């Protein structure tokens, strides 16, 4: 299960109702892993309001180094240090080494725990694997902004189940310990016959969620988001002009349609929009399953 909490949904300048960009992801299976996509100013206070534990964060994935997407790292590192964190913290982003080193040079003392910068490619059209656990991986691709920028993808591993009715019909295999061994090892011997998982298996597709960060329309993003359960896409302005390196709701809806995603969530709204409903409505004209994110909004996704 993946829980997503929108900690901040504004662009540039915060408002009374919206904090700077940050998205919390918590994946739960046999173990729990927590990640952040962006970490704008005020993120740690938003975590307190949301009731999530910032000490559990294993990695922070910065889409680009505009301050509304990263300035919260400074205070968060200090708080983790005061709370006696000992686990290493990975900070991913384009040109991560340069910017993380600068952040660590602020103040008289650095944190007691290790902070590891991880470079994220920001040129070309490739999809890069950045982090892989037993259950999921994080991927990235370059996107189009006025400074180096990347989008991120959470992709849960597919899982095999057993169609027990099919297994019983073909081989006489019923529910029991042998079914567990079949899923674990991929094949078993039963009554003198070899049963392979692919002969009686059902693939349960893993969760896939993609976050655009700041970007103009990007073919790379369409490729990364292909078939995603959810695309979280910026929609800074209701209408964009030629020089803007941001997206409108129409742009986000176009990416969602081209990528064949199931749900579109808009975020990163200019402060000029006190109500994001017009942006949501505009995207819905082209992509009906659209919602405008609010600060502290929670969404939960489970494997199909």
Buried (B, 14 or more C-beta within 10 A) or exposed (E): EBBBBBBBBBBBEBBEEBBBBBBBBBBBBEEEBBBBBBBBBBBBEBBEEBEBEBEEBBBBBBBBBBEBBBBBBBBBBBBBBEEEBEEEBBBBBBBBEEBBEEBBEEEEEBBEBEBBBBBBBBEEEEBBEBBEBEBBBBBBBBBBBEEBBBBBBBBBBEBBBBEBEBBEEEBEBEEEEBBEBBBEEEEBEBEEEEBEBEBBBEEBEBBBBBBBBBBBBBEBBBBBBBEBBBBBBBBBBBEBEEEBBBBBBBBBBBBBEBBEBBBBBBBBBBBEBEEBEEBBEBBBEBBEEBBBBEBBBEBEBEBE
